[in-house]
Amino acid sequence: MTPESETYKDNYAILKEVAETLRTQKEPDIDALIPMVDRALAAYKICKDRLQAVKTAFGERLPEN
């Protein structure tokens, strides 16, 4: 699945949206579950990669002590 956006903010919003949908739905929509999970996993990967990139960037700029 191709991500809709590469930004952390947009993908974090997707994670929140999917979590809220799963938490609040009264009747589970089994047909929508797999696409929702795929979308959330793609968003999670982008968020995780962005966090790692920022951590690395800060590590290069800030002294260890």
C-alpha positions as a Markdown table, in Angstrom:
| # | Residue | x | y | z |
|---|---|---|---|---|
| 1 | Met | 0.0 | 0.0 | 0.0 |
| 2 | Thr | 1.4 | 3.4 | -1.0 |
| 3 | Pro | 1.4 | 6.0 | 1.8 |
| 4 | Glu | -0.8 | 9.0 | 1.3 |
| 5 | Ser | 1.8 | 11.3 | 2.7 |
| 6 | Glu | 5.4 | 11.1 | 3.9 |
| 7 | Thr | 5.0 | 13.5 | 6.8 |
| 8 | Tyr | 5.0 | 12.4 | 10.4 |
| 9 | Lys | 2.1 | 14.6 | 11.3 |
| 10 | Asp | -0.2 | 13.2 | 8.5 |
| 11 | Asn | 0.7 | 9.6 | 9.4 |
| 12 | Tyr | 0.2 | 10.1 | 13.1 |
| 13 | Ala | -3.2 | 11.5 | 12.3 |
| 14 | Ile | -3.9 | 8.3 | 10.3 |
| 15 | Leu | -2.9 | 6.2 | 13.3 |
| 16 | Lys | -5.2 | 8.2 | 15.6 |
| 17 | Glu | -8.1 | 8.0 | 13.1 |
| 18 | Val | -7.8 | 4.2 | 12.7 |
| 19 | Ala | -7.5 | 3.7 | 16.5 |
| 20 | Glu | -10.5 | 5.8 | 17.1 |
| 21 | Thr | -12.5 | 4.0 | 14.4 |
| 22 | Leu | -11.7 | 0.6 | 15.9 |
| 23 | Arg | -12.4 | 1.9 | 19.5 |
| 24 | Thr | -15.8 | 3.5 | 18.8 |
| 25 | Gln | -17.4 | 1.3 | 16.1 |
| 26 | Lys | -20.5 | -0.3 | 17.5 |
| 27 | Glu | -20.5 | -3.2 | 15.0 |
| 28 | Pro | -17.2 | -4.4 | 13.6 |
| 29 | Asp | -16.8 | -4.0 | 9.8 |
| 30 | Ile | -14.8 | -7.1 | 9.0 |
| 31 | Asp | -14.6 | -6.1 | 5.3 |
| 32 | Ala | -12.9 | -2.9 | 6.3 |
| 33 | Leu | -10.5 | -4.3 | 8.9 |
| 34 | Ile | -7.7 | -5.5 | 6.7 |
| 35 | Pro | -7.5 | -2.3 | 4.6 |
| 36 | Met | -7.6 | -0.3 | 7.9 |
| 37 | Val | -4.8 | -2.3 | 9.4 |
| 38 | Asp | -2.7 | -2.1 | 6.2 |
| 39 | Arg | -3.2 | 1.7 | 6.2 |
| 40 | Ala | -2.2 | 1.9 | 9.9 |
| 41 | Leu | 0.9 | -0.3 | 9.4 |
| 42 | Ala | 2.1 | 1.9 | 6.5 |
| 43 | Ala | 1.5 | 5.0 | 8.6 |
| 44 | Tyr | 3.3 | 3.4 | 11.6 |
| 45 | Lys | 6.4 | 2.6 | 9.5 |
| 46 | Ile | 6.6 | 6.2 | 8.3 |
| 47 | Cys | 6.3 | 7.5 | 11.8 |
| 48 | Lys | 8.9 | 5.1 | 13.1 |
| 49 | Asp | 11.3 | 5.9 | 10.3 |
| 50 | Arg | 10.9 | 9.7 | 10.8 |
| 51 | Leu | 11.4 | 9.4 | 14.6 |
| 52 | Gln | 14.6 | 7.4 | 13.9 |
| 53 | Ala | 15.8 | 10.0 | 11.4 |
| 54 | Val | 15.2 | 12.8 | 13.9 |
| 55 | Lys | 17.0 | 10.9 | 16.7 |
| 56 | Thr | 20.0 | 10.3 | 14.4 |
| 57 | Ala | 20.0 | 14.0 | 13.4 |
| 58 | Phe | 20.0 | 15.1 | 17.0 |
| 59 | Gly | 22.7 | 12.6 | 17.9 |
| 60 | Glu | 24.9 | 14.1 | 15.2 |
| 61 | Arg | 24.4 | 17.6 | 16.5 |
| 62 | Leu | 24.4 | 17.2 | 20.3 |
| 63 | Pro | 27.3 | 16.0 | 22.3 |
| 64 | Glu | 26.8 | 12.8 | 24.2 |
| 65 | Asn | 27.5 | 14.3 | 27.6 |
